Amino acid sequence: MKENGDLIYGLEDRPPVKDALFAALQHLLAIFVAIITPPLIIAGAMKLDLETTGFLVSMALFASGVSTFIQCRRIGPIGTGLLCIQGTSFSFIGPIIAAGLSGGLASVFGACMAASFVEMAISRVLKYTRKIITPLVSGIVVTLIGMSLIKVGITACGGGAVAQADGSFGSLRYIGLAALVLVLIVIFNRSSNRYLRMSSIVIGLVIGYAVAWSMGMVDFSAVQSYGGFNIPVPFKYGLSFDWSAIIALGLVYLITAIEAYGDITANSLISGEPVEGEVFVKRASGGILADGFNSFLAGVFNSFPNSIFAQNNGMIQLTGVASRYVGYYIAGFLILLGLFPAVGLVFSLMPEPVLGGATLLMFGTVAAAGIRIIAAQKIDRKATLVMALSFSFGLSVELVPEILTQLPEAVRSIFASGITTGGLTAILANMLIRIKD
């Protein structure tokens, strides 16, 4: 074990099994709902039956486990070799639903696999784009990722979409429950005892879960109606290729590469690793290549594109555990949960305010990591203009999404994300703005 700033375990440290399990479980709790939500949304929009929906959820967990292992292990040129967790990406939901409604699941998986080569190609020329995707640009993207995720976290704190639909959103019991979890995590994270610090999020979630159950917000009887064993079957729903779907998804893969670069930068910074130089470029290139390759692999196993999860960067900072070997445990858990859907259901029963209290704090740390990257750069007039434009455009579509309603659907699907809009603005502004002092 080595001390690296605030880290308890550095990148290449091998924590004892009990410490690794503690850290892995916290990552798992942070990502589980995020992984299963996209397939549930897509299946609902396509009006798929329960059996198909359950299988898609299981394969999302399975694919995320395999993808996480590849990212952490780094196989040849593929992967970061960091504690990088991958899961089903929310960015692709719109184009996937459009492809699914016109051509079914065969068209969806065909487009996901074909378009993934866009991101893989970008990874191979990444070292030539350093003048375009600078630390300032990546810092802006990381900050926007954190700020955008905060919206998701606070929505969960208020009770989520169900509460918004029934009019109970923001009720005292939801806000109080989320606040309890958040305060508990902060208290235990401040402890000098490393075990309490590493398990702070687990403790907060477990206590929050127990309180929610005592309030009648958890129905464990639902578990009895689910079970079985899901075996991964490649190309179970067939393959077909629709050019319009491939082009639409290809554009999203382009943006995902930018987001992945920002996430890898934040991960490297939090893990005490360099964010510039040859080592970093190699990691970033490998991570983006893995993003594309893992999304291709996910399509083979009837799942949707994977991307690096930003919230896990916040988890590394909160727990002080950056060891990539913890990723092996996380990958194993995800694969097992994918094979045994009944086990995963226990996690999915966790009330949204409980999870929201934890994720709100983690998303904030992601934004803070982006600000740290920006602060390390020289902030001259050009940098100020680039930041002003990027945050203005990026946050505008997040805060007032109605601004895009009159635009064509294809344009809306691309710029509806503040990360996409702000990230592209940062790249273009950084390239085009010229100031002579």
Secondary structure, 3 states (H helix, E strand, C coil): CCCECCECECCCCCCCHHHHHHHHHHHHHHHHHHHHHHHHHHHHHCCCCHHHHHHHHHHHHHHHHHHHHHHHHCECCECCCCCCCEEECCCCHHHHHHHHHHHHHHHHHHHHHHHHHHHHHHHHCHHHHCCCCCHHHHHHHHHHHHHHHHHHHHHHHCCHHHHHHHCCCCCHHHHHHHHHHHHHHHHHHCCCCHHHHHCHHHHHHHHHHHHHHHCCCCCHHHHHHCCCCCCCCCCCCCCCCCHHHHHHHHHHHHHHHHHHHHHHHHHHHHCCCCCCCHHHHHHHHHHHHHHHHHHHHHHHCCCCCEEECCHHHHHHHHHCECCCCHHHHHHHHHHHHHHCHHHHHHHHCCCHHHHHHHHHHHHHHHHHHHHHHHHCCCCCHHHHHHHHHHHHHHHHHHHCHHHHCCCCHHHHHHHCCHHHHHHHHHHHHHHHCCCCC
